[in-house]
């Protein structure tokens, strides 16, 4: 058997994962060292050994199953104490290796835990419709010649460029205003429509580390920003989450 590591927490008298079931319904236990606690559960080598793991990481259904179980453990543990989520499929051969990992990264883990203590991560995505101008009430006449066609295409491009610039300006303003209410922010790569399942464009994908004491103010500001937005722009918020974007450990 190997040990699957979900997260690291500060050392505590009680197991912060007591009663939680992890992968393959195995109980989550605590391995302590260097003043820290790793949340782990045993997993079979035939599925999580080095060679098997390389193959399974190419299996999308398997990855989705592991991701759901990993996130469920982290989310439940984060309701009980401050945790640093580890990368999915972090595997060690035995408890000794887990303790070595805690020793090797003790200073980094301790600093990151101090930074996220009594904070939660909130996700903020801004979407914008960047297509051409709305359809006219009456159908436009076909261009009479090539020059008219080019002028029409130029106007369409200028309209799209103007909408893009306006949307980017709104997104930058949202990021600035939310950063003032957050201990830290992290801008993720904008998501492709194939991932979002939306026709509009994701122009801002932000993670905000928000102190628990400032949660109501943060959410109130988000509500205000959503109500005062411009046409064609939508703000989506999710959370609270464990601080995945701010763990600082690869």
Secondary structure as UniProt FT lines:
FT   STRAND          2..10
FT   TURN            16..19
FT   HELIX           23..25
FT   STRAND          29..33
FT   TURN            34..35
FT   STRAND          36..43
FT   HELIX           45..48
FT   HELIX           50..56
FT   TURN            57..58
FT   HELIX           60..78
FT   TURN            79..80
FT   STRAND          83..92
FT   HELIX           95..104
FT   HELIX           106..116
FT   TURN            117..118
FT   STRAND          119..128
FT   HELIX           146..179
FT   TURN            180..181
FT   STRAND          184..187
FT   HELIX           193..196
FT   STRAND          201..211
FT   HELIX           212..214
FT   HELIX           215..227
FT   TURN            231..232
FT   STRAND          233..241
FT   HELIX           244..246
//
